[in-house]
Amino acid sequence: MTANIDFSNVERAIDVAFKEAMFLLGREFTKSITSNIWQWPTAPSPRNIIDTGRLRSSQQMSFQGVGQVTFAWPVDYSFYVHQGYTMPNGTVIPGRPWTTHALATFDVTRTVSTILRRNLGNG
């Protein structure tokens, strides 16, 4: 007596749902950058993070394997925008951690679950 169980369809469905959710998360990162929620030492404040648009448009997403994704913003100043910095004259530029903000407002698990149920015809 043998029993073969094939979960390959389920694994594929989970991977598809994860990837779709990550595209939605990418949109949330962009929304976070463009939202007028970030404190700034001069008017207008709060404001968005957009000056030239390079940071916003530089977002890259790459999948390394099932359930693994990396987001990157490969512009030379992205770290300073995210973490903040002090200028040579002593002016403190506050960090605008758009990734932290987006991850706090976007429920990855719930989104993957919703997409998975929709794709499998259960919701």
Secondary structure, DSSP 8 states (H G I E B T S, - for coil): -------HHHHHHHHHHHHHHHHHHHHHHHHHHHSS-B--SSSS-SB-S-SSSHHHHT-EEEEEETTEEEEE--STTHHHHHHEEE-TTS-EEE---HHHHHHHH--HHHHHHHHHHHHTT--
